[in-house]
Each structure stands twice: as structure tokens, then as C-alpha cells.
């Protein structure tokens, strides 16, 4: 059969190619889902596992055929990790489950290499006249001793057959004569049913069935094996004992001593996992291992009545429309040579482990819901003159289909049926002719179904241009013809027709304002169904809408939930823009002063957008309720006339007219600090800035002295400890500033980094006007560096030397560094020509505001709280401005 990864891919392939396609994503040990070209799907659920998933994720049909691999005998594909001995002294069987293990060993000597026959390994002559059989089962294993002769049966070792048990799975006896395997967490991982033994004869009790009544040759009867008895084998229970790591099977000595027994005789306890979902009941409440057969009717051996029950996982059918349903089984054997009836009922779930016995009264039949009946026959025992092949039993019809539909509608996860020889009036169950055995591994529920489309899921209006902030229900749109959109989907991804409707309230009986029922939107699922409401919605009104889809099979899905929308086409109004620092059309604060600007307007405003002059726009969320307000900060970087513009947007996305606020910025007086270093001697350098008043004198310390400079005298540094510092900060480093100085380097090779001007923080300099050896690929350069945090890695702007060349010793150059806080930039300037003001400029982006409150320092920098990067040479005429200076202003100051 063609396969696809999932239901959607299977549906597409089935439609395109006209073939049935299995959806691999739905495959399990029990279930298969096939998508039909018509768009329906068929679920096949087995009562016992049909396949096993390999470690690489692929699936394989269960196949217990044995082969030798890796020094062990292993099945091709089963649901348990079992390994059988390839001969020698190791365990006969090793079973792993999770991190736990269980072993069964033959304690009476080393095992010979086995003969392999299908799922069975036979170890010959483990005792005189005794063979040992191990058979791989669908979800476990069975092991049987084959006693070949009466002489072999006389050996005490076969009357009490002992096996050694190992591993960390605990073996316990249960009340029904079987065993349980318990993992370290206390969970049951496998069980055995009551052990039994059987011979190879035609039982006298069955002679009438097999020979006399039908005139058949007993030689045609299929023989008993170590895996299971023949139809005509004499069979009896055997006891099991578990004690101190040993399993003892107590054979029935009366059978072994009976001269009428036909040899060989087999003694068998099987171990099975818990995955299968079937059980049986009998009128004698007798524990009897029925193997992998479902028994129904009057057992011809002992007259006991049997019924069988099957659980099917129908989770996949929940909420579906059942198109057809049937239960199929394969008949293995019937007492009769002609067709006889068997009836199927729906009952409640199985209450015991897989393949175990339920109490006869637990699920009474036929009081449960009758589904269908079937008649047929099959007989491999030879009692019908020739072997009759297995027959396929099919239970179907409207009663079964409707009952499966009821369970699907009720969102049931399990569908349980009971099989009985009795009719709906309870008759004929004891009639011998109705005795049958069905293969449990070939028992299926097959349901073909369709699922109605999923309820559409409304999309927010953010997928259109109709809204702004209130885009989900309750939404507010700015158009009278909004576009409605919904995500539509179908379990089988068919073509859907989606109907939209708009009403005056969230009720199916409310007035219908608009809808598209006459021309629904067609969409290939999954997808988006879109419908634009025609004109008719009114501004200021509120409406309610929903959507519903129908598939190509006319299955109509549920409506989506109601969605609320209101129509608002009126733009918002800004009533006021104001500023205390910068009032409307008046001279306000000095340039560089932070100002607060406030705006207010209608209660429907969602946010305000503002910008100054032609600068970048910034959007902020509106505060308050009524009125809605905005409060933003802006620091003018230049003086004179500026305009702050504000627009408002409401929750629907309507935009107000621009509201301008013109303000006038007062220029800042030309205040600055200046150290000329014209002193002839002493330990103090006067601050001659700001009109000559001494504001921040510098103190000389270490190896620094006054000497000839660029303009007059200068400060001369040896680079071995000299510095000039103020008693406190000169600049507010959170605001824009400019520093500059004339410098002449004496020995650039002495230090990789030499700082002319800086201002201290707690740990490091906030800025450094400096020489940096690493700049320009190691050629060195003049740089202005700033640290974003106290001690963080600095950002540098370094000139490239293209005009004035890279730094050299013995040459006076004018350096300047500018921090433009408004533009988030730092700049470095180098100049050497006072006549033309020619020079070099470097600029880079920089952010990081912190206040350096330490000394203004000349001749060194700071790192880790200590002085570093000392200058070697002369420094003259240092300036510090609390504003940004243009290149022309820097040139003017340098020439003074």
C-alpha cells in the first residue's frame, strides 16, 4: 500500500493519484489509518499487536521466526526483547524490559545447539528421551518439555521440572495458577496463564467428533507441537511453584503413567506481555491457557461453555461521522463441518490482563447490545473428510455501524465486543455444533469515517489593515467594510466552503446584518478563509461575527465562537502640548537643558508619536484614562527656534492631524575652564577660563614642571609619575562636553598609551584624550576614548593620519575630543594649521551615561582606581567646555 508521512500528506496523495494511502503518523502496534481517494479514512484496529517499531523508527510486521544472531537465537520482529540460547551453559531465555531483565535457565547441564523450526528452537536430548522447546510469541515466549517415551517419563526430573530464574524481575504466583513478572518499581510487565500439559493423541472423548461421526482418518489430524496442542490432544492443568530463584513445573503423574497416552507429551508454561486486548470467560470459571485462540460455544472436550471478548482502541473515531463499520475475524476451527452461527455483542471493557479469564458473570451475554451474527465453518482436524481452510468471519450492518457511531459521538476511547454462540434470546449456546475457535491475531475492527471540519478560528485584525491596537475580540476597526478572516482546517485537508455572518448581538436569532451563505468562501484546508463585509456597518456601532465550514462530503463543522467588533472611523483629537522648560513660542531654558514635553487628548488615544524638527520619530504609549496623556523628555542640542510635533493614533488606527509646538532655546554663555600653564614655577596651575575667574585650579604633583610651551609656558611631563589634578570634577560627564589641548610627545615608544586629558571615575576614566599605539593597524593614532560604564571597555574615535600623518615626537599638535550626548556620538579632532584650521576628524557612535565625579586630570588616565598611561612630553593650553563645539569653534579656541 502507498504510504505518506501524515494524514495531510496522505490526503493530498490519495486525491492526486486516486489510490488509498496509509498515514504513517497514525500507525501504532494496533492501528492503521488509510486515507481513501474519496476523502474518507479507514481505521483498522486489531485486538492484538500486529507490528513492532524498530529502533530506527521503521515498522515491521510481527514475525517470530528464529535465527542465530550475535551468538544467540532471536526472533525476527516481536514486541519483547527475548534471546534464546544458541547452546552452552548460559540462560535458556533472556528477556529485557527497560533497564530490567529476566532469565530462565536449564539447570541440568549445558544445552546443545538447537534445531530451529519457524518460531521454535528445539534442544534435543537435554535428558534421555526428553527434548526442550522454546517458542517466540508475539509478546513473550513459551517453553515446553517434550517427553518422548514412557521410559523418559519415569525420570523424576520430568515429573518435577525445575528451571533456574535470574535477573531483577521478581516472579510471583497469582491466584489463578499463573505467574507474574514484577519490575523493580512494582509494576507487572508480563504474566503466564495456568500451565498445562498435553499429549499427541486423538482423545477418546473427541473420537465421535473426529472419526466415528465423520468417518475421517485420524492421520489427517494436525499433530501437537511444543508450541500448542492439537485440536484432539488430551490436555490437563499442571501446577507451578516459585521458590528461592527456582520455577518448578509439577507434571500430572497420572497422565504420564496412563498407558493410553500417545507420546510425545508436552509440558508448557508460557510468558506473555500485557499489550493484547482480549479475554475469555467460561461457565466453569476454569483457568485454562487458550493460547492465541478465542474460544466460543461448548468445548467438546469437557462441555464447558466459552465466550471471548475484544477491546479496540477507537480514540481516532471520536467526533467522526461513521460511514461504515465491521468486525472481522478468522475462524481457525469449528466442531461442525457445515456453517453454524456465532453472534457479536457490544459490551463494557475487559477487566483482566491480556488473554486472561474473566468471571463468567462479569459480562453476561446476550443481555448486552446485539450487533450482528455470522455463520461459517473451518476444520483442520480432518474430521470433515478433508481439511477445511480457515474462514473469514465478517460482522457488519447498520446496527453495528450505528453503535460505533454512538460510541464515536460519546468520545469513547474503547469499543468492546463479546463473541458468543448464543443468539439474542440466549439460545443455542450449548449446542455442540456451534463450538468454534478464532485467531485472536486476525481480529479487527474496521471503520470508514469522515470528520467534520474543525471550527474556524478567527484571525486577529492585525492580519489586515483594519485595526491598530484592539485587533482581537472585542476589536475596534477603522472601516465600515472590514475584512473578516479565519483559519480553517479539516482533519483530512479537504476543500472547505466557509460561511461568515455578522449580527447585531451574539445570538443566532439576532438580526443578520451581513453574510455570505449564498456564496461561501472556498478554501483548500488548511488555509485562511477571507470575506470582506459589504457596505452597511455604521460608525460607532458594535457587531458580532462568526464562521462555519462545510467539507466536500457536506459534513458541516461547528460554528466558531462569536467575535466582537466595533467600528470607529473618527480620528482622535490632541487638545494640548506644553512644556515648563520650553513654553510655546517663548524663550526657554538654555541649550543642553533637559525639557519635559506633555501632550493630552481624547480617551480613545492609544499612543502618541513625536519628533523635533526633521528628526527621528518616537512613539510612546498613552497614559491615563480621560484625557490620555504623554510626557517625554528632550534635551535640545542646539539653540534658537525648534518645533516639537505630535500626532496621536487611536485604538482603531485613526491618526490625528499633526499638532506643532514651537519653542525657542536660549544660547549657553561661553563658560569654560582653561589652564594656560603660563606660570614660571610653583605647584598650582590657574584656571583662567570663564572670563578669568579661577574656578578649578590644578595641583601639580610628581615629576611635572612648567617650561617653554606652544603659546608661552607649558606643563612638562617625564612619564614617571607627574600629573595635574583638580580637587573635584570639572565636567558633568552625563552631558555633552568638549576638551582640547596642545600637546608635544617626547617619547611615543615609552608607553603604548599616553593620556593628555581625562576625568576620573571610581575605577576608571570617563574619557581620555590620548595617544594610542594600536590605532591605524599599529601605526599609532590620536584618539578620544569614552567608557560606557565605570571600568567597562572604552569606545574610541581615532584619526587616521591621512592629512597630518600619524603621531610623531617633537611636533606640536592640537587635540580635541567631543561628546555629543544628543547624537550619541564621540569625535576626535587633530589640527596643526591655525591659518586654515585644517585637520582630521574621526567620529563613532557611543552610548553609556554615567557621572565621573573624580578629579579632572592632565597628564595621565585611570584604570582599576590607579593612575595609568602617563604622558611623556609637553601639554599646553587645556580647555574644558560643557557643550559641543564645532570644528570651527575648536580652531578659534586653539588660536587664542
ZADREN-265185 format. One record per residue (C-alpha): x, y, z. Coordinates in steps of 0.5 Angstrom, whole numbers, plus 500, padded with zeros to 3 digits. Example, Ala and Ser with C-alpha at 12.3 -4.5 7.8 and 13.67 -1.06 7.14 Angstrom:
2
525491516;527498514;
***
This chain:
896
500500500;502507499;505511505;505518507;508522513;502524516;494525515;495531511;500528506;496522505;490526504;494530498;497524495;490520495;487525492;492527487;494519485;487516486;490511491;489509498;495512502;497510509;498516514;505513518;504518523;498515526;501508525;501504532;502497534;495496534;492501529;493504522;489509518;488510511;486516507;482514501;481518495;474520496;477524502;474519508;479515512;479508514;481506521;484498522;484497530;487490532;486486538;493484539;499488536;501487529;507490528;513493532;517499532;525498531;530503534;531507527;524509528;521504522;516499523;516491522;510486522;511482528;515476526;517471531;521467526;528465529;535466527;542466530;545473531;550475536;551469539;544468541;538466538;533472537;526473533;526477527;521482530;517481536;514486542;519484547;527483547;528476548;534472547;535464547;541460548;545458542;548452546;552452552;552454559;548461559;541462560;536459556;532465556;534472557;528478557;530485558;525490559;527498560;533497565;531491568;532483566;529476567;533470565;530462565;536457565;536450565;540447571;541440569;547441564;550445558;545446552;546443546;546448539;538448538;534446532;530452529;523451526;520457525;519461532;521455536;528453538;529445540;534443544;535435543;536430549;537435555;535429559;535422556;529422552;527429553;527435549;527442551;523447546;523455547;518459542;518466541;511469542;508476539;510479546;513474550;515466550;513459552;518454554;516446554;519440556;518434550;517427554;518422548;517416551;514412558;522411560;523418559;517420563;519415569;525420570;524424577;527430573;521431568;516430574;518436577;521440572;526445575;528452572;533457575;531464575;535470575;535478573;532483577;525482575;521479581;517472580;511472584;505467583;498469582;491467585;489463578;495459578;500463573;506468575;507475574;514478573;514485577;519490576;523494581;518499581;513494583;509494576;507488573;511487566;509480564;504474566;503467565;497464565;496457568;501452566;498446562;501439559;498435553;499429549;499427542;493423541;486423539;483424545;477419546;473424548;473427542;473421538;466422536;467429533;474427529;473419527;466416528;461421526;465424520;469417518;475421518;482418518;486420525;492421521;489427518;489431525;495436525;500434530;501437537;507441538;511444544;508451542;501449543;497442543;493439537;485440537;485433539;490433544;489430551;490436556;491438563;493443568;500443572;502447578;507452578;512453584;516459585;521459591;528462592;530463585;527457582;521455578;518448579;513445574;509440577;507435572;501431572;504424574;497420573;498423565;505420565;503414568;497413563;498407558;493410554;497417553;500418546;507420546;510425546;508429552;509437553;509441559;509448558;508455562;508461557;510468559;507474555;507481556;501486557;499489550;494485548;487487549;483481549;480476554;476470555;470467560;468460561;462457565;466453570;471459572;477455570;484458569;486455562;491457557;487458551;494460547;492465541;485463540;479466542;474460544;466461543;461456545;461449548;468446549;467439546;473436551;469438558;463441556;465448559;462454555;466459553;466467551;471471548;472479549;476484545;478491546;479496541;482503541;477508538;480514540;481516533;474516532;472521537;468526534;467523527;462521522;462514521;461512514;461504515;464499521;465492521;469487526;473482522;476475525;479469522;476462524;481457526;477451528;469449528;466443531;461443525;463441518;458446516;456453517;454455524;452461528;456466532;454472535;457479537;455484542;458490545;459490552;464494557;471494557;475488559;478488567;483483566;490482563;491481556;489474554;487472562;480470564;474474567;469471571;463468567;458473571;462480569;460481562;453477561;451475554;447476551;444482555;449486552;447490546;447485540;451488534;451482528;451475527;455470522;455463520;461459518;466453519;473451518;476445521;484443520;483437525;481432519;474430522;470433516;474428511;479434508;482440511;477446511;481452510;481458515;474462514;474470515;468472519;465479518;460482523;457489520;451492518;447498520;446496528;454495528;455502524;450506529;453503535;460505533;457512531;454513538;461511542;465516537;460521539;460520546;468521545;469514548;476511547;475504548;470500544;469493547;465487544;464480546;463474542;458468544;455462541;448465544;443469540;440475542;435471546;440467550;439460546;444455543;450457547;450449549;449446542;456443541;456444533;457452535;464450538;469455535;476458535;478464532;485467531;486473536;492476532;487476526;481480530;480487527;475493528;475497521;471503521;471508515;469515517;470522516;471528521;467535520;471541519;474544525;471550528;474556524;479560529;478568528;484571526;486578529;485584525;493585525;493581519;489586515;490594516;483595519;486596526;491598531;491596538;485593539;485588534;483582538;476581540;473586542;476589536;476596534;477597527;477604523;473602517;466600515;468595511;472591515;476584512;474578516;479572517;479566520;484560520;480554517;482547518;480540516;482533519;483531512;485537509;479538504;476543500;472547505;467552504;466558510;460562511;461568515;456572519;455579522;449580527;447585532;448581538;452575540;446570538;444566532;437569533;439577533;439581527;443579521;447585518;451581513;453574511;456570505;451564506;449565498;457565496;461562502;469563501;472556498;479555501;484549501;485547508;489548512;488556510;485562511;478564509;477571508;471575507;470583506;464586509;460590504;458597506;453597511;457598518;456604522;461608525;460608533;456601533;458595535;457588532;458580533;461575528;463568527;464563522;463556520;466551515;463545511;467540507;466536500;462531503;457536506;459535513;458542517;463543523;461547529;461555529;467559531;466563538;463570537;468575536;466583537;468589533;466596534;467601528;471608529;473612523;474619527;481621528;483623535;484630538;490633541;488638546;494641549;502640548;506644553;513645557;515648563;522649561;521651554;514654553;510655547;514661542;518664548;525664550;526658555;532654558;539654556;541649550;543643554;538643559;533637559;526639558;519636559;514636554;507634556;501632551;494631552;488629548;482624548;480618552;481613545;488615544;493609544;499613543;503619541;509620536;513626537;519629534;523635534;524639527;526634522;529629527;527621528;520620531;519616537;512613539;510612546;504609550;499614552;498614560;492616564;484615562;481621560;484625558;490621555;497624556;504624554;510626558;517626554;524629556;528632550;535636551;536641545;543640543;543647539;540654541;535658537;528656534;525649534;519645534;516639537;511636533;506631536;501626533;496621536;493615534;487612537;486604538;483603531;489606528;486613526;491619526;490626529;493632525;500634527;500639533;506643533;509646539;515652537;520653543;526658543;532655546;537660550;544660548;549658553;554663556;561661553;563658560;569654560;575652564;582654562;589652564;595656560;601654565;604660564;606660571;614660572;614656578;610653584;605647585;599651582;596652575;591657575;584656571;583662567;577661564;570663565;572671564;579670568;575668575;579662578;574656578;578650578;586651579;590645578;595642583;602639580;605633583;610628582;615630576;612635573;614643572;613649568;617650562;617653555;611651551;607653545;604659547;608661553;610656558;607649558;607643563;613639562;612631564;617626564;612620564;615617571;609620576;608627574;600630574;596636575;589635578;583639581;580638587;574635584;570634577;570640572;565637567;559634568;560627564;553626563;552632559;555634552;562637553;569639549;576638552;582640548;590642549;596643545;601637546;608635544;610628545;617627547;618619547;612615544;616609545;616610552;608608553;603604549;598609551;599616554;594621556;594628556;587630559;582625563;577626569;577620574;571616576;571611582;575606578;577609571;577615567;570617564;574620558;581620555;584625550;590621548;596617544;594610542;600606539;594600537;591605533;591605525;594598525;599599530;602605527;599609532;594615533;591621536;584618540;579621544;576615548;570614553;568608558;560607558;561604565;566606571;571601569;568598562;572597556;572604552;570606545;575610541;575615536;582616533;584620527;587616521;593621520;591621512;592629512;597630518;600624519;601619525;603622531;611624532;615626537;618633538;612636534;606641537;599639535;592641537;588635540;580636542;575631544;568632544;562628547;555630543;550627548;544629544;547625538;550619542;557621538;564622540;569626536;577627536;580633532;587634530;590640528;596643526;595649522;592655525;591659519;587655515;584651521;586645517;586638521;583631521;576629525;574622527;567620529;564614532;557612536;557612543;552610549;553610556;551615561;555615568;558621572;565621573;566625580;573625581;579630579;580633572;587630571;592633566;598628564;595621566;589617566;586612571;584604571;582600577;583606581;590608580;594613575;596610569;598611562;602617564;604623559;612624557;613631554;609638554;602640555;599647554;593651554;588646556;580647555;574644558;567646555;561644558;558644551;559641544;564646540;564646532;571644529;571652527;570654534;575649536;580652531;578659534;580657541;586654539;589660536;587665542;
***
